[in-house]
């Protein structure tokens, strides 16, 4: 019992999460193979996450079918996760 109480006083060590540097993100966006649909969706999520405008929960609902190539880049379409009666896709 005394070991348990001492454990509460000490607590668990706090783990520090690894952080991506902007150089790492830029390298991923520039060098990763966009022909791979898995990587393409990750790139889309990365760009939208950095530039803002979406809630973190919405990132989980960007699918390959919602990422289309257009003449000047890519168009991302997703359905927001807000609790609405009839949510409409956002582009």
Secondary structure as a PSIPRED ss2 file (coil, helix, strand):
# PSIPRED VFORMAT (PSIPRED V4.0)

   1 X C   1.000  0.000  0.000
   2 X H   0.000  1.000  0.000
   3 X H   0.000  1.000  0.000
   4 X H   0.000  1.000  0.000
   5 X H   0.000  1.000  0.000
   6 X H   0.000  1.000  0.000
   7 X H   0.000  1.000  0.000
   8 X H   0.000  1.000  0.000
   9 X H   0.000  1.000  0.000
  10 X H   0.000  1.000  0.000
  11 X C   1.000  0.000  0.000
  12 X C   1.000  0.000  0.000
  13 X C   1.000  0.000  0.000
  14 X C   1.000  0.000  0.000
  15 X C   1.000  0.000  0.000
  16 X C   1.000  0.000  0.000
  17 X C   1.000  0.000  0.000
  18 X C   1.000  0.000  0.000
  19 X C   1.000  0.000  0.000
  20 X C   1.000  0.000  0.000
  21 X C   1.000  0.000  0.000
  22 X H   0.000  1.000  0.000
  23 X H   0.000  1.000  0.000
  24 X H   0.000  1.000  0.000
  25 X H   0.000  1.000  0.000
  26 X H   0.000  1.000  0.000
  27 X H   0.000  1.000  0.000
  28 X H   0.000  1.000  0.000
  29 X H   0.000  1.000  0.000
  30 X H   0.000  1.000  0.000
  31 X H   0.000  1.000  0.000
  32 X C   1.000  0.000  0.000
  33 X C   1.000  0.000  0.000
  34 X C   1.000  0.000  0.000
  35 X C   1.000  0.000  0.000
  36 X C   1.000  0.000  0.000
  37 X H   0.000  1.000  0.000
  38 X H   0.000  1.000  0.000
  39 X H   0.000  1.000  0.000
  40 X H   0.000  1.000  0.000
  41 X H   0.000  1.000  0.000
  42 X H   0.000  1.000  0.000
  43 X H   0.000  1.000  0.000
  44 X H   0.000  1.000  0.000
  45 X H   0.000  1.000  0.000
  46 X H   0.000  1.000  0.000
  47 X H   0.000  1.000  0.000
  48 X H   0.000  1.000  0.000
  49 X H   0.000  1.000  0.000
  50 X H   0.000  1.000  0.000
  51 X H   0.000  1.000  0.000
  52 X C   1.000  0.000  0.000
  53 X C   1.000  0.000  0.000
  54 X C   1.000  0.000  0.000
  55 X C   1.000  0.000  0.000
  56 X H   0.000  1.000  0.000
  57 X H   0.000  1.000  0.000
  58 X H   0.000  1.000  0.000
  59 X H   0.000  1.000  0.000
  60 X C   1.000  0.000  0.000
  61 X C   1.000  0.000  0.000
  62 X C   1.000  0.000  0.000
  63 X C   1.000  0.000  0.000
  64 X H   0.000  1.000  0.000
  65 X H   0.000  1.000  0.000
  66 X H   0.000  1.000  0.000
  67 X E   0.000  0.000  1.000
  68 X E   0.000  0.000  1.000
  69 X E   0.000  0.000  1.000
  70 X E   0.000  0.000  1.000
  71 X C   1.000  0.000  0.000
  72 X C   1.000  0.000  0.000
  73 X E   0.000  0.000  1.000
  74 X E   0.000  0.000  1.000
  75 X E   0.000  0.000  1.000
  76 X E   0.000  0.000  1.000
  77 X C   1.000  0.000  0.000
  78 X E   0.000  0.000  1.000
  79 X E   0.000  0.000  1.000
  80 X C   1.000  0.000  0.000
  81 X C   1.000  0.000  0.000
  82 X C   1.000  0.000  0.000
  83 X C   1.000  0.000  0.000
  84 X C   1.000  0.000  0.000
  85 X C   1.000  0.000  0.000
  86 X C   1.000  0.000  0.000
  87 X C   1.000  0.000  0.000
  88 X C   1.000  0.000  0.000
  89 X E   0.000  0.000  1.000
  90 X E   0.000  0.000  1.000
  91 X C   1.000  0.000  0.000
